[in-house]
C-alpha cells in the first residue's frame, strides 16, 4: 500500500465513522478544507468507483466537480473521457470546454483588447522552469479564425508571448490591422523560462481606419506587478481608457470592467 492509498484509506474510515473532528486532526487542515475533501471522496464514490483517483489532494477531481455544477452536459462528456479514454480529469475538462460554443460579441467596437490562450506544447517541467496553462488553448489557425468585431475606425491591443510574436504579427494583418507599436509589460519579478527567465509580456498596438487617439505621455514600457497566471494588470486597462476613445471590448476577458463589454468563458474568474 502506497502512502497515498494509506492516507485515503484512513480518510474514508473516519468519514464512515462520521468523525469530522478526528478527520480535521488527522489531515491537519481547516474545516473548510475538510468539506472539500469530503466533496472529493463523495464524487469518487458516485462517479469513479471503477477508476478511483487515489491521490493525496482533492484538486484531482475539482475540475470535474466544478463542471458538474455549472454544465452537466459537458460534465457527462468529460467523465466519459476519464472513464473510457483514460484521460486526466483536468485534461478532459479542458478538452470539452474548448468545444463549448460562446455567443459572439454583439455590435462593433472602436477599441478591442484580445488576450488569446496561445498554445504551448509540452508539460510542466520544474527542472526546466516550464509550465502549461490550466485552461483550453488555441493554435494559430483557431486564433486567426476569430471574428473580430472591429468598427471601421478601430484600435486593437493584441497580447502575445515572446515565442508567438511572429505569428501574432501575421494574424493581426490577416484581420486587416496595421501594427503601429509594441507595448512591453515589465513585471516586478521573473517567472519561468528555459533559455531566459521570463519577466516581460508584449502587446501589439494596431489600428485600422482613423481611430480617435489621445496620447502624449505613455511609452512602450508598462511597469506593473504580477498577479494570477495570465491576468493582465489594471494599469494596462487604465492606460487604454485614458488614450483610446470609443466603445470598448475585452476578448478572452477574465473579469468585468466598468465601461467595457466582455467576451469569453471566464469573464467572472477574478
N, C-alpha and C positions, 0 to 999 in steps of 0.2 A: 504494500500500500504506500503510495506516494504521500508527501507532506500535504499536497492539495486535497487528495482523497480523504486523508485523515481529518483535515480541517472541516470539510463539508459533511463528513460522517458525524462529527461532533455537533455541528450546527443543526443538522437535521434531527439529531437526538434531542437537543434542547428545545427545538421547535415542537417536536412531537409531545414533549412534556409540558409545553406551554409555559416554559420558564424563561421569560424575557429578561429578568434581572440577571440570571446566570449567563444568558446569551450575551448581554451587554458586557459583563465582566470578562467573559471568555474572549470576545472579539476585541475588547479594549476600544470600543467605538461608542459614539453617541447614540441615544435612542433613535435619532433621525436616520442615522446610517443603518441601524438595525432594521428599520422599516424597509429600507431599500434592499437589504439582504433578503428579508422575508419575501419581498416582491419578486426578487430574482429566483429564489427557490420555488416559490409557487408557480412562476412562469415555466420553469423547467419541468415541474411535475405535470402541469396542464398540457404542455406542447412538445416537450423534448424528452419524453421518457426513453425513447429508443436511441436518442443521441444526446446524452447529458453533457453539458458544457464542462462541468467539473473543474472550474478554475477558482483561484483564490479570490478573485474580485468579481463583484456583481456587475461590473462595467460590461462584461462579455455580452449579456443579453439585453443591456439597456437600449441599444438601437431598435431591437425588435419590440421591446415592451412599449417604447415611445410610439413607434409606428402603429402598434395595435390600437392605441388610444386615439391617434389622430387620423389614421386612414386604414380601416380594417381590410379593405380590398387589397391594397398594396401589401399589408402585413401578410395576408394569405399567400401572395406571390413570393415574398421574401422568405417566409417559413418553408415553402416548398423547395426553394433553392438550398436552404440549410439542410433539410432532411433528405432530399433526393439527389442533390448535386454536391453535397459536402462542402458548401461554401461557408466561410466565417460569417457570423451574423452581421457585422459591420459592412462587409463587402456585399452581402446580399441586399441589405437596405440601401446602400449607395447605388447599386445597380438598378433597383426598381424605382428609386426616387429620380434617377437620371431620366427615366422614361415617363415620369409624371408630367402631363401637359400643364402648362401655365398660360392663362389667358394673356394675349399680347397687350402691350401698353395701349391706352386709349388716347388718341389725339397725336399732335405733332409738337415738338419741343425745340426751344431755342438753345437750351443748354442741356447736355447729356453727359453723365458720368457712367462709364462702363468699367466694371471690375470683374472680368470673366474668370472662371475657375480653370486656369491653364492646366493642361495635362502634364503630370510629372511621372515619368517612368521609373519604376523601382519600388523598393520597400524601405521602411525605417532602418537605418544603419547608424547606431550610436558611435561606433568607431570612426566611421567616415563622415560623421556630422551631417547626416542627411535625414530628412523626414518626409512623409507623404501626407498631404491634407486629408482630413477625415470628412470629406464631402464629395459628391459626384463631380468629376472633372470633365472637361470638354477638349476635344482635339481641335486642330486648326480649322479643319473643314466645318465643324459644327459651329465654331465661333463666327467664322466668315459668313455662314448661312443665316445668322441672326438678322431679324428685321429691325433696323434702327429707325425709330420714328422721328426723323430729323425734319425740322422746318426748312424752308428754302435758305434761310439765314440761320446758321447753327454753329455752336462751339461744342466740340467733343473732347472730353478728357478720358483718355484710354490707358488704364493701368496695365503694365506688363512686367514680366520678370526680366532679369538680365539675359537669360538664355533665349527668351522669346522675342527679343527686340526686333529682329529682322522680320519675323512673321507678323508681328504686330503692325509694323510699318506697312507691309503689303496689304493686310486686312483693311486698315482704315482707308487706304487708297481705293480698294475694291468697293468700299462703302461710299465713295465719292468725296472723301475729305482730303485736305492737304495738310500735311504736318508743318506746323509753324515753329514749335519749340518743344523742349523736353524738360519737364519738372522732375527734380530728383529729391525724394524724401530721404533725408539723412536722419537715421534713427539714433536714439540715445545709448544703444548698446548693440553689440554684434550678435548675429544669430548663427544659423548653421551654414554649412558650405564645405565643399571638398577642396577646390583649388584655392579659393579665398573665402574667408568667413564673411557672410553677407551682413551689410549694415545699411543698405540702400534699397529703395524701390523707385521705379521710374513711371512717369505718366506722360504720354504723348498729348500735346496740346494741338488740336486740329480744328480746321474750320471748313465750312462750305458757304458760299454766298458772301454776304457782308453783315456778319453779326455785330450787335452792339458790344462795345468793349471799353472798359474804363480802368486803365492801369498805368501808373507812372512809378510805382514803388516796389511791386512784387518782383522777385528774381527767380532764377531757375532752381533755387535751393529752398526746400521746406524743412525746417528742423522741428521735429515733434517726437514725443515718446512713443515707444512700442506698447501696445495693449494686447488684446487677444489675437490669436493667429488670424491673419488676413484682414483684420479690422483696420480701416484707414482712419487717420487722425481727424479729430473735429476741426483742427486748424486748417486742413485742406478745404473742407466744405465752407468754412467761414471766408476763406480767401476767394473761393469761386463765387460766393454770393456778393462779395464786395466788387468784383471786377466784371462779372458777367450779368447781363440783363436779359430778362425774358422768362418764359416758362421752363421749369427745370425737372429733369427726370434722372433718377438714380437707378441704373440697371444692375441687377445682382445685389441689390441693397440688403443689408443685414439689420437695419434699424430704420424707424420712421423719423423724418426730419420736418420741422415746420417749414412750409413754403415749397416743399419738394413732393413730387409724385414718386412712388417707389415701385419696383418690379423685381420679382424673384421669389424663390420658395423658402427664404429665410428672413423675411422682412421684419420679423419680430424677435430675432435672435438676441439682440442687445437692447 
